[in-house]
């Protein structure tokens, strides 16, 4: 009976799926990683995903992986419940006809939901209240609105906006050294806003979109060195193609925030106000990025790609999705320094009998290949890499472990031209630990499901970090040859041990308790990042994200 219901629901999904991006904060993605360790289906290297992708993928996981073909490691009872939960929630905007306040006909809670055969709309409030303790207790709260839906079967849209109000009395609130995303410059001290949204069109073997959102590209459970979602969300245009089961192509054109004033646009206003008596534009900054992902056999995936940061004006060759950006940079440079190009590689392999994923990412900002191959120690090696393993159902059902090592050499993400650094809004686009640093991360998660509460889920997390960081690099040192070595200029140390409990009693209502013990913090972690408190505690309740 369970299998029959699954097949009927999957068939329904195939008929009515609409592309709407699922927020990057969604706990679905952790569930998705667990399922991927139990199936040979292709795994994307970029997030967020659209709900149509999610629905189709889960449907295929159920039919091809778990029910018809079968697997050595079947899904747990909790995972079955989550499969039905996400299928029901994400397909709630599709087909039929309904107009409802507070609770829809599938027993999901929303402020308002509407759907008919051609159009759907879901409206939810966004709020979070959090008490946080660093050096002292402080209040953080968020309020906003989340709207999403679809029309004409293969169009989707979303709009998410909220204000944030922080009373944390230290630079820690700016998340300069934190897994949390960075923030835009505050309108006033402690306040800042976030706006995300977009429109998507799915044409069967691919999709196009125009959106403002966070982007993650590359493997890594604790951070990604290609694009990590560390910088505040930025606008982009995306083209994705899936011409064959073994090949995926993605192109992004992103509109970054340089935060650099363009002095030629300075205008003094005729006003008596002391603070806002002038206007000035910021220099334009862009990123063009594309990659190919190959699925040569079973659970192996290999991604090759490149990106380029350029400024001040759009360049036509970077708007061509299949253009080789590094050679386009040579065309535009005319013998000068040109733009800032990077190349990257990502590879992952899932060994299903042990439900284990092994992954590796390499990001090359600058590499003098000839000198490097000749063994010349003076060769520039501005590169970073991440290597890790992720194991599910380890020791017992619903328990996962992760071990990850990241190293980022000096000068990665940097450039002598401040308008062409690998940054947006003052935050690096790559891994949150930044350059001239390395990290060992150990993590564990145990998912729980209260008996008799089919749509209530929770999990415990435990993690440990050990991080080393050298001095803050300068442009002069970057262009002094040979370059200084890894972690040069004196090493700062940071380590912590954290535990959290997260519980979602009904859809979108979330409770969180977190405690982090800062075991060690020296040098830059104190003077630059204000991480000098002995512990961090947080209790929060929220709805909508």
LOVOMI-609415 format. One record per residue (C-alpha): residue in three letters; x, y, z. Coordinates in steps of 0.1 Angstrom, whole numbers, always signed. Example, Ala and Ser with C-alpha at 12.3 -4.5 7.8 and 13.67 -1.06 7.14 Angstrom:
+-----+-------+-------+-------+
|   r |     x |     y |     z |
+-----+-------+-------+-------+
| ALA |  +123 |   -45 |   +78 |
| SER |  +137 |   -11 |   +71 |
+-----+-------+-------+-------+
//
This chain:
+-----+-------+-------+-------+
|   r |     x |     y |     z |
+-----+-------+-------+-------+
| UNK |    +0 |    +0 |    +0 |
| UNK |   +29 |   +24 |    +9 |
| UNK |   +46 |   +17 |   -25 |
| UNK |   +13 |   +22 |   -44 |
| UNK |    +7 |   +56 |   -28 |
| UNK |   +42 |   +66 |   -36 |
| UNK |   +39 |   +57 |   -73 |
| UNK |    +6 |   +76 |   -75 |
| UNK |   +20 |  +107 |   -59 |
| UNK |   +52 |  +106 |   -80 |
| UNK |   +30 |  +103 |  -112 |
| UNK |   +10 |  +134 |  -100 |
| UNK |   +43 |  +153 |   -95 |
| UNK |   +55 |  +145 |  -129 |
| UNK |   +24 |  +160 |  -144 |
| UNK |   +24 |  +193 |  -124 |
| UNK |   +59 |  +201 |  -112 |
| UNK |   +69 |  +238 |  -112 |
| UNK |  +103 |  +253 |  -106 |
| UNK |  +105 |  +273 |   -73 |
| UNK |  +139 |  +276 |   -56 |
| UNK |  +141 |  +260 |   -21 |
| UNK |  +160 |  +283 |    +3 |
| UNK |  +195 |  +274 |   +10 |
| UNK |  +188 |  +272 |   +48 |
| UNK |  +163 |  +244 |   +43 |
| UNK |  +170 |  +212 |   +62 |
| UNK |  +160 |  +193 |   +31 |
| UNK |  +195 |  +195 |   +18 |
| UNK |  +210 |  +175 |   +46 |
| UNK |  +183 |  +149 |   +40 |
| UNK |  +191 |  +150 |    +3 |
| UNK |  +228 |  +142 |   +11 |
| UNK |  +217 |  +112 |   +32 |
| UNK |  +196 |   +98 |    +4 |
| UNK |  +224 |  +103 |   -22 |
| UNK |  +246 |   +80 |    -1 |
| UNK |  +221 |   +52 |    -8 |
| UNK |  +216 |   +56 |   -45 |
| UNK |  +236 |   +58 |   -78 |
| UNK |  +215 |   +88 |   -91 |
| UNK |  +235 |  +118 |  -103 |
| UNK |  +244 |  +144 |   -76 |
| UNK |  +244 |  +181 |   -84 |
| UNK |  +273 |  +202 |   -73 |
| UNK |  +253 |  +235 |   -70 |
| UNK |  +227 |  +247 |   -46 |
| UNK |  +199 |  +258 |   -41 |
| UNK |  +178 |  +234 |   -61 |
| UNK |  +143 |  +241 |   -74 |
| UNK |  +114 |  +222 |   -60 |
| UNK |  +107 |  +206 |   -94 |
| UNK |  +142 |  +192 |   -93 |
| UNK |  +137 |  +180 |   -57 |
| UNK |  +103 |  +163 |   -64 |
| UNK |  +116 |  +146 |   -95 |
| UNK |  +148 |  +134 |   -78 |
| UNK |  +130 |  +121 |   -47 |
| UNK |  +105 |  +104 |   -70 |
| UNK |  +132 |   +86 |   -89 |
| UNK |  +150 |   +77 |   -57 |
| UNK |  +119 |   +60 |   -45 |
| UNK |  +109 |   +42 |   -77 |
| UNK |  +143 |   +33 |   -93 |
| UNK |  +164 |   +31 |   -62 |
| UNK |  +144 |   +17 |   -32 |
| UNK |  +113 |    +0 |   -45 |
| UNK |  +119 |   -16 |   -79 |
| UNK |  +157 |   -22 |   -80 |
| UNK |  +163 |   -23 |   -43 |
| UNK |  +195 |   -14 |   -25 |
| UNK |  +219 |   -30 |    -1 |
| UNK |  +211 |    -1 |   +24 |
| UNK |  +174 |    +6 |   +24 |
| UNK |  +160 |   +38 |   +38 |
| UNK |  +152 |   +40 |   +75 |
| UNK |  +117 |   +45 |   +88 |
| UNK |  +125 |   +81 |   +96 |
| UNK |  +137 |   +86 |   +60 |
| UNK |  +105 |   +71 |   +46 |
| UNK |   +85 |   +96 |   +67 |
| UNK |  +106 |  +125 |   +54 |
| UNK |  +102 |  +113 |   +18 |
| UNK |   +64 |  +115 |   +21 |
| UNK |   +67 |  +148 |   +41 |
| UNK |   +87 |  +166 |   +14 |
| UNK |   +67 |  +151 |   -15 |
| UNK |   +35 |  +163 |    +2 |
| UNK |   +49 |  +198 |   +11 |
| UNK |   +65 |  +205 |   -22 |
| UNK |   +37 |  +192 |   -43 |
| UNK |   +11 |  +212 |   -23 |
| UNK |   +13 |  +240 |   -49 |
| UNK |    +5 |  +218 |   -78 |
| UNK |   -28 |  +209 |   -95 |
| UNK |   -63 |  +209 |   -81 |
| UNK |   -80 |  +240 |   -68 |
| UNK |   -79 |  +256 |   -33 |
| UNK |   -79 |  +289 |   -15 |
| UNK |   -71 |  +286 |   +22 |
| UNK |   -60 |  +307 |   +52 |
| UNK |   -37 |  +293 |   +79 |
| UNK |   -40 |  +256 |   +70 |
| UNK |   -43 |  +240 |   +35 |
| UNK |   -60 |  +208 |   +24 |
| UNK |   -29 |  +188 |   +31 |
| UNK |   -26 |  +200 |   +67 |
| UNK |    +3 |  +222 |   +61 |
| UNK |    +3 |  +256 |   +79 |
| UNK |    +6 |  +287 |   +58 |
| UNK |    -7 |  +323 |   +62 |
| UNK |   -24 |  +319 |   +28 |
| UNK |   -23 |  +294 |    +0 |
| UNK |   -40 |  +294 |   -34 |
| UNK |   -38 |  +271 |   -64 |
| UNK |   -57 |  +262 |   -96 |
| UNK |   -47 |  +244 |  -127 |
| UNK |   -25 |  +273 |  -140 |
| UNK |   -14 |  +293 |  -110 |
| UNK |    -3 |  +288 |   -74 |
| UNK |    +7 |  +312 |   -46 |
| UNK |   +18 |  +305 |   -10 |
| UNK |   +23 |  +333 |   +15 |
| UNK |   +41 |  +329 |   +48 |
| UNK |   +54 |  +353 |   +75 |
| UNK |   +90 |  +352 |   +83 |
| UNK |  +100 |  +358 |  +119 |
| UNK |  +128 |  +347 |  +143 |
| UNK |  +134 |  +357 |  +179 |
| UNK |  +168 |  +347 |  +193 |
| UNK |  +185 |  +353 |  +226 |
| UNK |  +223 |  +351 |  +222 |
| UNK |  +251 |  +352 |  +247 |
| UNK |  +287 |  +361 |  +239 |
| UNK |  +302 |  +385 |  +265 |
| UNK |  +266 |  +392 |  +276 |
| UNK |  +230 |  +384 |  +266 |
| UNK |  +216 |  +402 |  +236 |
| UNK |  +185 |  +400 |  +214 |
| UNK |  +183 |  +393 |  +177 |
| UNK |  +150 |  +393 |  +158 |
| UNK |  +139 |  +391 |  +122 |
| UNK |  +106 |  +398 |  +105 |
| UNK |   +95 |  +396 |   +69 |
| UNK |   +75 |  +378 |   +42 |
| UNK |   +80 |  +348 |   +20 |
| UNK |   +60 |  +345 |   -13 |
| UNK |   +64 |  +317 |   -38 |
| UNK |   +44 |  +298 |   -65 |
| UNK |   +42 |  +289 |  -101 |
| UNK |   +22 |  +294 |  -133 |
| UNK |   +16 |  +277 |  -166 |
| UNK |   +32 |  +245 |  -153 |
| UNK |   +69 |  +253 |  -159 |
| UNK |   +73 |  +288 |  -146 |
| UNK |   +81 |  +295 |  -110 |
| UNK |   +87 |  +326 |   -88 |
| UNK |   +96 |  +335 |   -53 |
| UNK |  +101 |  +366 |   -32 |
| UNK |  +117 |  +365 |    +3 |
| UNK |  +125 |  +397 |   +22 |
| UNK |  +131 |  +404 |   +59 |
| UNK |  +146 |  +429 |   +83 |
| UNK |  +172 |  +418 |  +108 |
| UNK |  +178 |  +436 |  +142 |
| UNK |  +208 |  +427 |  +162 |
| UNK |  +219 |  +441 |  +195 |
| UNK |  +250 |  +420 |  +198 |
| UNK |  +277 |  +443 |  +212 |
| UNK |  +308 |  +432 |  +191 |
| UNK |  +320 |  +428 |  +156 |
| UNK |  +310 |  +391 |  +159 |
| UNK |  +275 |  +402 |  +146 |
| UNK |  +290 |  +409 |  +112 |
| UNK |  +299 |  +372 |  +107 |
| UNK |  +334 |  +380 |   +93 |
| UNK |  +347 |  +347 |  +107 |
| UNK |  +316 |  +325 |  +108 |
| UNK |  +297 |  +299 |   +89 |
| UNK |  +268 |  +323 |   +88 |
| UNK |  +264 |  +345 |   +57 |
| UNK |  +278 |  +380 |   +58 |
| UNK |  +256 |  +410 |   +60 |
| UNK |  +252 |  +442 |   +40 |
| UNK |  +262 |  +475 |   +55 |
| UNK |  +236 |  +484 |   +82 |
| UNK |  +212 |  +513 |   +77 |
| UNK |  +218 |  +520 |  +113 |
| UNK |  +239 |  +502 |  +139 |
| UNK |  +226 |  +466 |  +143 |
| UNK |  +200 |  +467 |  +116 |
| UNK |  +202 |  +452 |   +81 |
| UNK |  +179 |  +438 |   +55 |
| UNK |  +179 |  +408 |   +31 |
| UNK |  +161 |  +405 |    -2 |
| UNK |  +160 |  +373 |   -22 |
| UNK |  +138 |  +361 |   -50 |
| UNK |  +137 |  +352 |   -87 |
| UNK |  +119 |  +337 |  -116 |
| UNK |  +126 |  +303 |  -132 |
| UNK |  +116 |  +286 |  -164 |
| UNK |  +120 |  +249 |  -169 |
| UNK |  +120 |  +236 |  -205 |
| UNK |  +125 |  +199 |  -198 |
| UNK |  +162 |  +194 |  -204 |
| UNK |  +173 |  +225 |  -186 |
| UNK |  +162 |  +258 |  -171 |
| UNK |  +169 |  +295 |  -172 |
| UNK |  +165 |  +319 |  -142 |
| UNK |  +170 |  +354 |  -131 |
| UNK |  +174 |  +357 |   -93 |
| UNK |  +190 |  +372 |   -63 |
| UNK |  +201 |  +345 |   -39 |
| UNK |  +229 |  +327 |   -22 |
| UNK |  +249 |  +302 |   -43 |
| UNK |  +269 |  +272 |   -33 |
| UNK |  +291 |  +254 |   -58 |
| UNK |  +314 |  +225 |   -49 |
| UNK |  +316 |  +197 |   -23 |
| UNK |  +320 |  +203 |   +14 |
| UNK |  +297 |  +198 |   +44 |
| UNK |  +312 |  +227 |   +64 |
| UNK |  +320 |  +251 |   +35 |
| UNK |  +328 |  +253 |    -2 |
| UNK |  +359 |  +268 |   -17 |
| UNK |  +344 |  +277 |   -50 |
| UNK |  +311 |  +295 |   -40 |
| UNK |  +300 |  +290 |    -4 |
| UNK |  +271 |  +314 |    +3 |
| UNK |  +294 |  +332 |   +27 |
| UNK |  +290 |  +366 |    +9 |
| UNK |  +255 |  +382 |   +10 |
| UNK |  +232 |  +372 |   -17 |
| UNK |  +237 |  +388 |   -51 |
| UNK |  +218 |  +390 |   -84 |
| UNK |  +226 |  +365 |  -112 |
| UNK |  +214 |  +350 |  -144 |
| UNK |  +216 |  +313 |  -148 |
| UNK |  +214 |  +288 |  -177 |
| UNK |  +215 |  +251 |  -170 |
| UNK |  +214 |  +223 |  -196 |
| UNK |  +212 |  +186 |  -191 |
| UNK |  +217 |  +173 |  -227 |
| UNK |  +224 |  +137 |  -215 |
| UNK |  +222 |  +117 |  -183 |
| UNK |  +260 |  +118 |  -180 |
| UNK |  +265 |  +155 |  -186 |
| UNK |  +254 |  +187 |  -170 |
| UNK |  +263 |  +223 |  -180 |
| UNK |  +258 |  +255 |  -159 |
| UNK |  +265 |  +291 |  -166 |
| UNK |  +261 |  +320 |  -142 |
| UNK |  +265 |  +358 |  -147 |
| UNK |  +266 |  +374 |  -113 |
| UNK |  +263 |  +411 |  -104 |
| UNK |  +285 |  +416 |   -73 |
| UNK |  +288 |  +444 |   -49 |
| UNK |  +323 |  +460 |   -50 |
| UNK |  +315 |  +485 |   -22 |
| UNK |  +341 |  +507 |   -39 |
| UNK |  +330 |  +543 |   -45 |
| UNK |  +332 |  +558 |   -80 |
| UNK |  +346 |  +592 |   -73 |
| UNK |  +334 |  +605 |  -106 |
| UNK |  +298 |  +601 |   -95 |
| UNK |  +301 |  +621 |   -62 |
| UNK |  +272 |  +646 |   -59 |
| UNK |  +267 |  +670 |   -30 |
| UNK |  +231 |  +676 |   -21 |
| UNK |  +216 |  +709 |   -10 |
| UNK |  +204 |  +697 |   +24 |
| UNK |  +212 |  +705 |   +60 |
| UNK |  +213 |  +668 |   +70 |
| UNK |  +247 |  +659 |   +84 |
| UNK |  +247 |  +622 |   +75 |
| UNK |  +231 |  +618 |   +41 |
| UNK |  +241 |  +651 |   +23 |
| UNK |  +257 |  +635 |    -7 |
| UNK |  +253 |  +605 |   -31 |
| UNK |  +279 |  +584 |   -47 |
| UNK |  +277 |  +553 |   -70 |
| UNK |  +297 |  +522 |   -64 |
| UNK |  +319 |  +506 |   -91 |
| UNK |  +303 |  +478 |  -110 |
| UNK |  +317 |  +443 |  -104 |
| UNK |  +307 |  +410 |  -120 |
| UNK |  +314 |  +373 |  -120 |
| UNK |  +310 |  +349 |  -149 |
| UNK |  +312 |  +313 |  -141 |
| UNK |  +305 |  +281 |  -160 |
| UNK |  +313 |  +244 |  -155 |
| UNK |  +307 |  +209 |  -169 |
| UNK |  +298 |  +180 |  -146 |
| UNK |  +304 |  +145 |  -159 |
| UNK |  +289 |  +113 |  -145 |
| UNK |  +311 |   +87 |  -162 |
| UNK |  +301 |   +57 |  -142 |
| UNK |  +277 |   +49 |  -113 |
| UNK |  +284 |   +71 |   -83 |
| UNK |  +314 |   +90 |   -97 |
| UNK |  +310 |  +127 |  -106 |
| UNK |  +337 |  +150 |  -120 |
| UNK |  +332 |  +188 |  -124 |
| UNK |  +355 |  +211 |  -144 |
| UNK |  +349 |  +248 |  -145 |
| UNK |  +363 |  +283 |  -146 |
| UNK |  +352 |  +318 |  -134 |
| UNK |  +364 |  +353 |  -140 |
| UNK |  +359 |  +385 |  -120 |
| UNK |  +357 |  +417 |  -140 |
| UNK |  +347 |  +452 |  -133 |
| UNK |  +333 |  +486 |  -145 |
| UNK |  +315 |  +473 |  -176 |
| UNK |  +300 |  +442 |  -190 |
| UNK |  +322 |  +424 |  -216 |
| UNK |  +305 |  +406 |  -244 |
| UNK |  +327 |  +375 |  -244 |
| UNK |  +318 |  +368 |  -208 |
| UNK |  +282 |  +368 |  -217 |
| UNK |  +286 |  +339 |  -240 |
| UNK |  +280 |  +308 |  -219 |
| UNK |  +304 |  +284 |  -238 |
| UNK |  +333 |  +309 |  -242 |
| UNK |  +367 |  +300 |  -227 |
| UNK |  +370 |  +329 |  -201 |
| UNK |  +408 |  +327 |  -196 |
| UNK |  +414 |  +332 |  -233 |
| UNK |  +387 |  +359 |  -234 |
| UNK |  +407 |  +377 |  -206 |
| UNK |  +438 |  +376 |  -228 |
| UNK |  +418 |  +391 |  -257 |
| UNK |  +407 |  +420 |  -235 |
| UNK |  +439 |  +426 |  -216 |
| UNK |  +460 |  +441 |  -245 |
| UNK |  +491 |  +434 |  -225 |
| UNK |  +480 |  +448 |  -192 |
| UNK |  +470 |  +428 |  -161 |
| UNK |  +436 |  +419 |  -175 |
| UNK |  +407 |  +405 |  -154 |
| UNK |  +409 |  +380 |  -125 |
| UNK |  +403 |  +344 |  -137 |
| UNK |  +401 |  +311 |  -118 |
| UNK |  +398 |  +274 |  -126 |
| UNK |  +384 |  +247 |  -104 |
| UNK |  +378 |  +210 |  -102 |
| UNK |  +354 |  +190 |   -80 |
| UNK |  +352 |  +152 |   -78 |
| UNK |  +331 |  +129 |   -56 |
| UNK |  +326 |   +92 |   -53 |
| UNK |  +300 |   +74 |   -33 |
| UNK |  +307 |   +38 |   -21 |
| UNK |  +271 |   +26 |   -15 |
| UNK |  +278 |    -6 |    +5 |
| UNK |  +293 |   +16 |   +33 |
| UNK |  +270 |   +46 |   +26 |
| UNK |  +301 |   +67 |   +23 |
| UNK |  +309 |   +97 |    +1 |
| UNK |  +345 |  +108 |    -6 |
| UNK |  +350 |  +142 |   -21 |
| UNK |  +377 |  +166 |   -32 |
| UNK |  +376 |  +202 |   -45 |
| UNK |  +405 |  +222 |   -60 |
| UNK |  +403 |  +259 |   -66 |
| UNK |  +432 |  +276 |   -85 |
| UNK |  +434 |  +314 |   -83 |
| UNK |  +469 |  +316 |   -98 |
| UNK |  +494 |  +289 |  -106 |
| UNK |  +527 |  +293 |  -125 |
| UNK |  +524 |  +259 |  -142 |
| UNK |  +557 |  +257 |  -159 |
| UNK |  +577 |  +265 |  -128 |
| UNK |  +555 |  +242 |  -107 |
| UNK |  +560 |  +212 |  -130 |
| UNK |  +598 |  +219 |  -130 |
| UNK |  +597 |  +217 |   -92 |
| UNK |  +607 |  +254 |   -88 |
| UNK |  +599 |  +264 |   -52 |
| UNK |  +594 |  +300 |   -63 |
| UNK |  +563 |  +292 |   -84 |
| UNK |  +532 |  +310 |   -73 |
| UNK |  +507 |  +285 |   -59 |
| UNK |  +476 |  +306 |   -51 |
| UNK |  +452 |  +276 |   -46 |
| UNK |  +430 |  +259 |   -21 |
| UNK |  +415 |  +225 |   -17 |
| UNK |  +390 |  +206 |    +4 |
| UNK |  +390 |  +168 |   +10 |
| UNK |  +365 |  +149 |   +31 |
| UNK |  +343 |  +120 |   +38 |
| UNK |  +306 |  +118 |   +47 |
| UNK |  +292 |   +86 |   +62 |
| UNK |  +255 |   +79 |   +68 |
| UNK |  +238 |   +53 |   +91 |
| UNK |  +272 |   +50 |  +109 |
| UNK |  +270 |   +27 |  +139 |
| UNK |  +232 |   +31 |  +140 |
| UNK |  +203 |   +43 |  +118 |
| UNK |  +200 |   +81 |  +112 |
| UNK |  +235 |   +88 |  +126 |
| UNK |  +260 |  +105 |  +102 |
| UNK |  +296 |  +115 |  +105 |
| UNK |  +317 |  +140 |   +85 |
| UNK |  +355 |  +146 |   +85 |
| UNK |  +368 |  +174 |   +63 |
| UNK |  +402 |  +192 |   +58 |
| UNK |  +404 |  +225 |   +40 |
| UNK |  +436 |  +244 |   +31 |
| UNK |  +437 |  +278 |   +14 |
| UNK |  +471 |  +292 |    +5 |
| UNK |  +480 |  +328 |   +10 |
| UNK |  +466 |  +353 |   -15 |
| UNK |  +438 |  +331 |   -27 |
| UNK |  +406 |  +352 |   -34 |
| UNK |  +428 |  +384 |   -35 |
| UNK |  +439 |  +406 |   -63 |
| UNK |  +460 |  +438 |   -66 |
| UNK |  +429 |  +454 |   -83 |
| UNK |  +404 |  +459 |   -54 |
| UNK |  +376 |  +459 |   -80 |
| UNK |  +385 |  +424 |   -91 |
| UNK |  +390 |  +405 |   -58 |
| UNK |  +370 |  +373 |   -53 |
| UNK |  +347 |  +392 |   -29 |
| UNK |  +313 |  +407 |   -28 |
| UNK |  +300 |  +432 |    -2 |
| UNK |  +333 |  +428 |   +16 |
| UNK |  +331 |  +390 |   +21 |
| UNK |  +350 |  +363 |    +2 |
| UNK |  +328 |  +343 |   -22 |
| UNK |  +347 |  +311 |   -12 |
| UNK |  +352 |  +292 |   +20 |
| UNK |  +344 |  +311 |   +53 |
| UNK |  +379 |  +305 |   +69 |
| UNK |  +395 |  +328 |   +42 |
| UNK |  +430 |  +327 |   +28 |
| UNK |  +463 |  +317 |   +45 |
| UNK |  +444 |  +293 |   +67 |
| UNK |  +435 |  +256 |   +71 |
| UNK |  +409 |  +238 |   +91 |
| UNK |  +401 |  +203 |  +104 |
| UNK |  +364 |  +198 |  +109 |
| UNK |  +347 |  +169 |  +126 |
| UNK |  +309 |  +167 |  +126 |
| UNK |  +282 |  +143 |  +136 |
| UNK |  +244 |  +145 |  +133 |
| UNK |  +217 |  +123 |  +148 |
| UNK |  +181 |  +127 |  +134 |
| UNK |  +151 |  +119 |  +156 |
| UNK |  +114 |  +116 |  +150 |
| UNK |   +89 |  +118 |  +179 |
| UNK |   +66 |   +88 |  +181 |
| UNK |   +30 |   +96 |  +169 |
| UNK |   +40 |  +130 |  +153 |
| UNK |   +43 |  +122 |  +116 |
| UNK |   +53 |  +157 |  +106 |
| UNK |   +76 |  +166 |  +134 |
| UNK |  +114 |  +161 |  +130 |
| UNK |  +145 |  +170 |  +150 |
| UNK |  +182 |  +164 |  +151 |
| UNK |  +212 |  +168 |  +174 |
| UNK |  +245 |  +181 |  +160 |
| UNK |  +280 |  +179 |  +175 |
| UNK |  +311 |  +194 |  +159 |
| UNK |  +347 |  +202 |  +165 |
| UNK |  +369 |  +227 |  +146 |
| UNK |  +407 |  +233 |  +147 |
| UNK |  +418 |  +263 |  +126 |
| UNK |  +451 |  +279 |  +119 |
| UNK |  +455 |  +313 |  +102 |
| UNK |  +485 |  +333 |   +92 |
| UNK |  +488 |  +370 |   +90 |
| UNK |  +466 |  +392 |   +68 |
| UNK |  +483 |  +394 |   +34 |
| UNK |  +492 |  +426 |   +16 |
| UNK |  +493 |  +434 |   -21 |
| UNK |  +530 |  +441 |   -19 |
| UNK |  +537 |  +406 |    -5 |
| UNK |  +514 |  +390 |   -31 |
| UNK |  +537 |  +404 |   -59 |
| UNK |  +570 |  +397 |   -41 |
| UNK |  +587 |  +367 |   -56 |
| UNK |  +590 |  +341 |   -43 |
| UNK |  +558 |  +344 |   -23 |
| UNK |  +559 |  +339 |   +14 |
| UNK |  +550 |  +304 |   +26 |
| UNK |  +518 |  +289 |   +39 |
| UNK |  +507 |  +304 |   +73 |
| UNK |  +535 |  +330 |   +71 |
| UNK |  +537 |  +360 |   +95 |
| UNK |  +528 |  +342 |  +127 |
| UNK |  +501 |  +317 |  +133 |
| UNK |  +468 |  +324 |  +151 |
| UNK |  +449 |  +294 |  +165 |
| UNK |  +412 |  +288 |  +170 |
| UNK |  +394 |  +257 |  +181 |
| UNK |  +358 |  +251 |  +193 |
| UNK |  +334 |  +224 |  +204 |
| UNK |  +297 |  +229 |  +196 |
| UNK |  +264 |  +211 |  +202 |
| UNK |  +229 |  +220 |  +190 |
| UNK |  +194 |  +207 |  +191 |
| UNK |  +169 |  +216 |  +164 |
| UNK |  +132 |  +207 |  +163 |
| UNK |  +104 |  +214 |  +138 |
| UNK |   +71 |  +205 |  +155 |
| UNK |   +51 |  +215 |  +124 |
| UNK |   +62 |  +227 |   +90 |
| UNK |   +83 |  +259 |   +90 |
| UNK |   +81 |  +263 |  +129 |
| UNK |  +116 |  +258 |  +142 |
| UNK |  +132 |  +257 |  +176 |
| UNK |  +170 |  +258 |  +181 |
| UNK |  +193 |  +255 |  +211 |
| UNK |  +231 |  +259 |  +206 |
| UNK |  +261 |  +260 |  +228 |
| UNK |  +297 |  +265 |  +215 |
| UNK |  +327 |  +263 |  +237 |
| UNK |  +356 |  +283 |  +224 |
| UNK |  +385 |  +261 |  +234 |
| UNK |  +413 |  +284 |  +220 |
| UNK |  +414 |  +318 |  +204 |
| UNK |  +447 |  +337 |  +198 |
| UNK |  +461 |  +365 |  +176 |
| UNK |  +439 |  +376 |  +147 |
| UNK |  +408 |  +358 |  +161 |
| UNK |  +408 |  +382 |  +191 |
| UNK |  +422 |  +414 |  +175 |
| UNK |  +404 |  +412 |  +142 |
| UNK |  +373 |  +390 |  +147 |
| UNK |  +365 |  +397 |  +184 |
| UNK |  +363 |  +360 |  +193 |
| UNK |  +374 |  +364 |  +228 |
| UNK |  +344 |  +352 |  +248 |
| UNK |  +347 |  +318 |  +264 |
| UNK |  +314 |  +304 |  +251 |
| UNK |  +285 |  +312 |  +229 |
| UNK |  +249 |  +303 |  +237 |
| UNK |  +217 |  +308 |  +216 |
| UNK |  +181 |  +300 |  +219 |
| UNK |  +158 |  +308 |  +190 |
| UNK |  +123 |  +302 |  +177 |
| UNK |  +112 |  +311 |  +142 |
| UNK |   +88 |  +305 |  +114 |
| UNK |   +92 |  +307 |   +76 |
| UNK |  +129 |  +299 |   +72 |
+-----+-------+-------+-------+
//
